[in-house]
């Protein structure tokens, strides 16, 4: 037996002498006592010396091998990693095929960091393209044998063009019900136009949840996400959330930088005062990221200062602070240590379809047709899809990096931002070195609370 190179340790936690072992490929996490930790320290590069180990320790090693924390030898390590990435790239979709559909590129907000700033146009999804999307999706579902389909209606602001939501959801539900396939959909909206009448209508067609964007308390949100005329949108959104929250699952997703970070707890306080916090299905906040430049020069990135989030001295403390704040309030959060699979390199991963019928493998490239992997009117993927599938950036990672399974060489969008290509690594090891020990601690605390 030998210690896997993808095993991380947090020592002297939760108590002095204890250790938490975490494996970045299997996501196994286990608490070790001091004696077992010392056994694993016997690995001097040639394997764990098992001389004199009692029967219980031998059993513990077998259990750790099943978790991936120890491996039989280097050959097993390589085989399991190769199989892991092969499954990511070519494995069948056993959960739900997720399709994001833009009903419009137009929006009624003027967000200061708009991710689609360079592609916003008065372009709306029409009946003919909606029909093509339905046909493309059904054909793919039948060929791939999907058991579940999940659509996310998106924009721009999707509720500026509701007819495609009516038509596509109704047609897809009819087909799914007749073919033993599960179908649901969600709407990601700025929250300014949602109302009970729309929710009632769409629930009959499979509406599962509505996700609304809020970027902090009233003052902070209105600075980041005003209406086109500059007026504040916060109060309108809160009013609309109140009108639908007892009818359908409602989640909140926000974005932050140094300007609005400290307003998020104030938003949570306000939601609690208004009787909304405990009713919300999910709450999450993400750092504002850079965006591509003009359509004719996407490599001229904008909001490039946001790249500093992942620097050694970036906003990892902000991420930890937010997670602790959520846990303190009893808000459900997802594990911090997670495998981030890039959809660009997945043959059967989700896609996004814009109002022109262009297909994209990542929402960050929406509107830049040079990065489209096909069009629903043509039926098949194009050469760009093949190029993305051939990317194996993880093979360029340093062999001693323990984060390879969870980062896979980095986000391909960030690789384009930093390297102007999709094939080079986008290494954030400094960031992981700083944040992962603390995330492991928080994930351990989260699991303990779930069991108590």
N, C-alpha and C positions, 0 to 999 in steps of 0.2 A: 504494500500500500504506500501511496505517497500523497502529500497534500496537493489538492488542486490549485493551480495557479490563479483560479478565478474565485478563490475563497478569501473573504475579507474578515478581519477580526476587530472587535471592539473590546478591549481588555479592561478589567476592573469595572465591569458593568454587568448587571444592575448593582452588584455589590463588589467590594474589593475581593479579588481572587476569582470572581466569575468572569466569563467571557461570552460574548455573542459571536457566533460564526454565521456568516451569510454568504451564499453562493450566487454569483451574478448571472449564471446561466439557468439554474433550476429555480432560483428565488427561494431556496430553502433557508430557513433561519432557525437556529437552535442555541439554547443556552448550555454552556459547558462549565463544569466545575474545574477547579484548579488542577486536579489530577489528570483529567482528560486533556486539558489544554497542554500540559507538560508532555503528554504522550505525543501529541501532534507536533510539538516542538522538536521531537527526536528526528524529524525529517531534515537531514543535512544536505539534501539534494540527491541522495541515493535511495530514498524511501524511508518509511517509518520503521525504526528498529522494533521488532515485536518480541524480542527476547525477554522472557519473564513476564509477559502480559497475562493477567488472569482471564478466566473465561468471560466474565462480564465486560471487561475492556475489549476483548475480541468481538463480542456481540455489538458493542457500541461502535466499533470501527466499521462493522458491516452495515450498520444503520447509517453512518455517515457516508459510506460509499453509495448507498441508495439515494442519498440526498445530493450527491455530487461533491460534497465537501472534501472527501478523499477519493482518489481513483486508484485502480490497480497499478497502472503504469502510464508512461507518457503516451503509449499507443492508444490506450483507452481515452485519454484526454483529447487527443487529436480526432479520433473517430467520433466522439460525442459532439465535439464542436462543429465538425463538418456536417454531421447529421442535423444538428440544431439549425445551422444556416440554410441547409437544403430544404428543411421543412418550412422555414420562414419564406423562402423564395418560391418553392413549388408545391408546398403542401396544400391540400384541399381546404376550402373555407367551410369549417364545421360549425360556425356560430351563426352569423347573419351577413349576407352580402349588403354592404352599406353604400348607398348612392346619394351624393349630395347634388341637389338640383337647384340651379339659380333661376328664379322666375324673372329676375331683372338685374341689370347692372346699375340701375338708377337707385338713388337713396334720397330720403328726405332729411337726413342729418348731415352735419358738417363736422365730423369727428376730426380732431387735430392730428391724429395719427393714422387715419384711414388706410387700411392695408390695400385697398383697391383704388387708391387715389389716381393712379395713372391709367386706369382702365374704366373708370366710371363713365357711362354713356347712357343715353335714353334708349336702351335696347331692352326689349321685353320678350320673354318666351311666348311664342305664338302656338296656335292649335296644331299646325302642321309639324313643327319641331317637337311638340309634346307627344304627338302620335309616334314620331320616330323614336323618341326616348322609350316609350312604352314597348314598342316592338323590339328595340335593341335589348331592353332589360329582360323581356320574356324569353327571347331567343337565347340569351346568355344563361338565364336561369334553367332553361330546359337542357341546354348542353352540359352545364356544370352540375346539375342536380341539386341546386340550392334548396334547402328546407326552410329558409327564412330570409326575407328581404326587408331591409329597413331603409327608408328614404328620409333624408334631411332636406327640407326646403330652406333655401338660403338666398342671400342677395349680395350686393345692394341690400335693399329692404324688400324681402319677399312679399310682404303684404301690400305693396304697391301694385301687385299683379296677382290676384287671387284665383283667377279662372284656371290657370294650369294646376294649381293645388287641388281644386275641385275635380278636374278632369282626370289627372294622373292618379290621384289617390283612389277615386271611384273605380277606374278601369283596372288598376293593379289589385285592388281588393277583390273585385269580381273574379279575376284570373286566379289569384291565390286561393280563394275559397273553393274554386272548382278543381284545383290541382293539388290540394293538400299541402299548400305552402303557407307559412305564417307571414303576415304582412302588417307592418306598423309604420308610422311616420312621425317625425318631429318637425318643429319649426324653430329656427333660430331667428329672432327678431329683435329690433331695437325697442320693441314694446309700445311704440306710440300708436299703433293701429289695431292691436289685438282687442277683441271684445267677446262677450259671451255668445253672441249669435254665431260668430265664426266657429267658436269652439264646439258648440252644440252640433253644428253642421258637419264639422270634420271628424268628430268622435265617431259618428256613424260609419265613416270611411277608414277608421283605423288610427286616428290621432292618439299618440301615446303621451307626448309631453311638449311643453313649450319652454324654450330657453330664452331668457331675456338678458340683455346686457345692461349692467349698472357698474359704473366706475368709481364708486365711493359714495360719500354722503352728498346732499343736495349741492353744496358749493363746488366740491371737487368734480362731481359728475357733470354738472352744467358747463364747466370749463372744458372738459374733455369731449363731451358729446352733445353739443347744442343742435337745435334745429337749423335748417339752412338759413333762416333769417337771423340767427344768433340768439334766439330766445332759449331759455332753459327747458329741458325735457324731463327732468326728474319727477316733478309732481304728476305729469301726465302718465308716466310709466307706472308710478306707484298706484295711481287710481285704477289703471287698467289691470295691474296684477291683482288688486283686491277684487276686481269684478269677475275674475276667472279662477282664482286659486282654489275655490271649493268645487270646481268642476273638472279640473285636469291637473296633472302633475306640472308644476312650474319650478324651473331651476333658474339660478342666476349665475351668469358668467361675466367676469369683469377683467379689465386689463389695468396694469399699474406700472408706474415708474416712480422715481423719487418724489415727484410732485404730489401724487395722490395716495401714496402708500399708507400714510398715517390716518387717512380718512376712512379706511376700510372698517376698522373697529367701530367707528362712529356710525357707519352705515348699518352694521350688525346691531348696534344698540337701537337704532331707529326702527329697524325691521322688527325687533323684539317688542318695542313699545307699541307698534302698530298691529301686533298680533300675527305677523307674517312669518317670522323666523322659523318657528316650529312646523309651519305648514309647507315650507319650501322643500322640494325633493332633493335638490343638490345645489351646492354653492361652491364656486371655484374662481380663483383669480390667477392670471398668468402675466408675466412681464411683457411689456410692449416690445415687439421685435422689429428689426429693420424691414424695409420693403424694397421691391425691385424698382428700378428707375423707369424712365419713359419707355413706351412700347418699342420704340426704335433703338433703344439703348438700355436694356434691362440691367446690364452689368454696372451701370452708374447708380449704385444703391443709394437709397434715401433713409433717413433716420439711422445712419450708421453708428451713432453714439450708443444705440441700444445694444450693439455687439458687446459692449463692455460688461453687460450683465454676467456673461460667462467668463470674464477674466478672473485671475487669481484673487483680486480684491474686489470682485463684483458684488452683486446683490444677493449672494447666497444667504447672508444673514437675514435679509428681508424675507426670503422664502421660508426659512426656519421660523422666524418670528410669526409669520402668518399661520403656519401649520400649528404652532403652539397655541396661538390665539383661538384657532378653530377648535382644537382639542379641549382647551379650557372651557369653552362654551358648549361642549358636547355636540358639535357639528360633525356630521359624517364626512370623512375625507378618504380619498383613495391612498393606497400605499405610496410612500415617497420613493422607495426603491423599486423601480419598475423597468421592464424591458421596453424600450421605445423603438418599435418597429417602423421603419420608413416605408410608406406605401409605394414609393417609386420602385423598390426592388422586389415587390411581391406580385407574382403572376395573377393571383386570385384576390388581391387586396381591393379595397374600396376605390371608387372613382368619384369625380365631380364632373357634372355636365353643365355647361353654361347655356345661355339663351340662344346661342347660335348652333348648339348641338356639339360643340367641341368637347372632347373628353380629356380630363386632366387627372393625374395620379396624386396631385398635392394641391390643396387649396391656395397655397402661396404663389402658384404659377397661373392662377385663373386670369384669363384675358390676354395672356401672352401666347399667341398661337404657335410660336416656334417651339413651345414646350408641350403642346398638345400631343396626346398619344393616339388620336383618332377622332372620328366624328360619327355620331349615331346614324347619320344618313348613309354612311359607307359600310357600317356593320363591323369591320375588322379593325384591329389596332394597327398602327403604322410602325415605321422603322424606329421612331423615338422610343416606343415601348420596348422594342428589342434592345436598344442601347441601354435603357435603364435596367433591364433585367440582367445585363451582362456586368453591371457594376458590382464589384466585390471589394469595397474599400477596406473592409475589416482585415483583409490579407496584408494590407500595408501597415497595420498597426504594430507597434513594438511588441515582440513576443512575450515580454514580461508584464504587459499591462493587464491588470485584473478586471478591467471594465469592458473589455471587448464584447462579451455577449450582450451587455445591456445598452451599449452605445453603437456598436457595429461600425465603428469608424466615423461616427458622427452623422448629424442631419445632412441630407443631400442638398437641401435648400441653403443651409448655412455654408456648405462646401462651395456652392455657387457664389454666394455672397463674398466669401473670403478668398477662394481660389480661382473663381471664374470658370469652374468646371464641376462635373458631378462625380469624378472618379477619385480625387484625392481625399485623404482623410481630413477631417475637421476636428482636431483633437482638443478635448476639454478636460484633460487629465487633472490639471491643477484645480479646476472647479470641482471635479468628482472627489479628489483627495480631501478637499476642505469640507464638502457637504455630506458625503456618504456616511461617515461615522455618526454624524448627528441624525441623519435620516433613519439609519438603522435603529438608533435608540428610540426615536419617535415611533417607528413602526412596531418595535417591540412593546412599547407602552400601549400602543393602540390595540395590539392583539391581547395583551393582558386585560385591558378594560373590557374587551368584547367577551372574554371568558368569565369575568367576575359578575 
